[in-house]
Amino acid sequence: MSPRLVLITGATGFLCSNVARQLATRGDEVHALARPNADKRVLDGVSVQWHAGDLTDRASLERTCWKLAERSFALRRPWDLVHGAALISYKSAHRAAAVAINVEGTRAVLQAARQSGVARVVHVSSVVTVGACRRDEVMNEATEFNLQDCGVDYVTTKRAAEEIALAAAKDLDLVVVNPGAIFGPVERRSNTARFIRQVALGKGPLAAPPGTISVLGVDDAAAGTVLALDRGRRGERYLLVESWIPSRALFDAVAREFGTRGPLLTIPRWAWPLIVLAARVWDRFFPLDLAPPQGLVMLARELRFDAAKARSELGWSPKPFAEVLKSTIQSLEARGQLRADP
């Protein structure tokens, strides 16, 4: 395969910085859209050409896409787009920003890419746009969406963005990937790092939420995205999950790594709405950061997915999650992010 010419949105983020690194490592020419004040250090040492822009600034999107078109003409090579930029937030105060970035930003970048003659697009979505399990089912790409009334802005805006992307597949060669909860070595502080730190210090939650999450490593999520770029079928979605794990089992697995205690019990599912209601009342007066009400809603969901399609059609083969979790913890330890505050 000849080297690709690829524009990436979201390249300063956890997943797409790894996509950029993998593409550059194999010899592709990587361009990245980022806000002028974005921290680009995550890709220090990686061959990336940066373009100033913002998903809420249509002129910057059009300008960047035309630059890619000019570069494509000069190289006599088509150009591709990996659209991974999004606002990942469960705070109700971020609702308007989520619509502007996730929904309208997706619409704008696809329109700019279309006008500039993009060859192929990979839209990075999420497993939450597929739905949540009822009873003991396992979901796949064909599952009927059932979270339209969940009241979680991240879910509804990412679903709307995915629908815009799939509709665009009528006249664009476009593929969608739907990663689960991504773990792996992190450069910056994150909710995952904060959760692991609390457990490491023996301050983890006494009770676990009743839900289940689907998980995978960041390198594997990036590899699945690159494979979708290379091999994905137009108009198709590909779930990227290695396995699923109940929240309590995840907390227990982290606790075992440090010899600390895990949760003493799992909160009954019937009681969870009362916790969410109390959090909503509290959040009105004292905004919650680590566990906002909309995030708590998702912690009770059963998110179990089957990635057989990605494995068979893309040749995707992710690492076992136990290995991913261990490397995540080792990375946090090496950076001193698990120590107690002085």
Secondary structure, 3 states (H helix, E strand, C coil): CCCCEEEEECCCCHHHHHHHHHHHHCCCEEEEEECCCCCCHHHCCCCEEEEECCCCCHHHHHHHHHHHHHHHHHHCCCEEEEECCCCCCCCHHHHHHHHHHHHHHHHHHHHHHHHCCCCEEEEECCHHHCCCCCCCCCECCCCCCCCCCCCCHHHHHHHHHHHHHHHHCCCCCEEEEEECEEECCCCCCCHHHHHHHHHHCCCCCCEECCCEEEEEEHHHHHHHHHHHHHHCCCCCEEEECCEEEEHHHHHHHHHHHHCCCCCCEECCHHHHHHHHHHHHHHHHHCCCCCCCHHHHHHHCCECCECCHHHHHHHCCCCCCHHHHHHHHHHHHHHCCCCCCCC
